[in-house]
Amino acid sequence: MKIYDFTEPELEYFRKTCNFTDEQRVLFDYRSKNIPLEQCAELMNVSVSTVKRLSRKVNAKIIRVC
């Protein structure tokens, strides 16, 4: 799922309704700006595998509210 393809109203809807954790919210915001997962991992000071796991959880929450 490409989060950066959503419109700003859609992104705001997901922020309000998906009940993201703090880490998930940070990742969601980075991905909405089209920042690659590897760079997100560096910015968040976590491993790439952690970011991939968070990304799967974010995507699952988005799918559930759609």
SULSULWO-V73754 format. One record per backbone hydrogen bond with DSSP energy under -0.5 kcal/mol. NH is the residue of the N-H (numbers start at 1). CO is the residue of the C=O. If there is no record, write none. Layout:
# SULSULWO-V73754
NH,CO
NH,CO
This chain:
# SULSULWO-V73754
3,1
5,2
6,3
11,7
12,8
13,9
14,10
15,11
16,12
17,13
18,14
25,21
26,22
27,23
28,24
29,25
30,26
31,27
32,28
33,29
33,30
34,31
35,30
40,36
41,37
42,38
43,39
44,40
45,41
45,42
46,41
51,47
52,48
53,49
54,50
55,51
56,52
57,53
58,54
59,55
60,56
61,57
62,58
63,59
64,60
65,61
66,62
66,63
